[in-house]
């Protein structure tokens, strides 16, 4: 019998748990440890940020799903891993032993790297559903009194797709509200060129996105530098 422990229950952790359960032997146990009771579908965060969806629309309770799949679920924060003892230490003081450990916690957001960045600073975010919800509230106020807006991703970003998604979703929402002409939109990115995506481009993403931005009359600034104070 083997005990397979997975830390994290997001887009990486949940599919991994399902695949491990499917491929494991009947006597093996799959355990998921996460500090949240719900899964949220990250790609829908930009929709929440313009109120096309509400936060609860993209959340799923984890316990019933894992119970149905016969996967053990522990809702706790992991405070330490002890590889010598093959144990995971939890915030409540308990320890979980493992034979195999999979870490799928996702990125650690580092808004503090740039002064003023992030929901606690002076910008909105779609990195997490808990950010996207307040961003939707901000958007509701913005469309009542529209003006110039800057959207983008700063240096050090590991995933640029959501910034583009939010840009085009916001632009579409403005058109639907018939106020697009009142909003000057600027896209700022630390990529060396539009469509680089941190991957050197995917197919002709550069040409496609440059064309789309021109067609939608969106200004853009690439490889931007933000000075630290």
Order of alpha helices (4+ residues) and beta strands (2+ residues): beta-alpha-beta-beta-alpha-beta-alpha-beta-beta-beta-beta-beta-alpha-beta-alpha-beta-alpha-beta
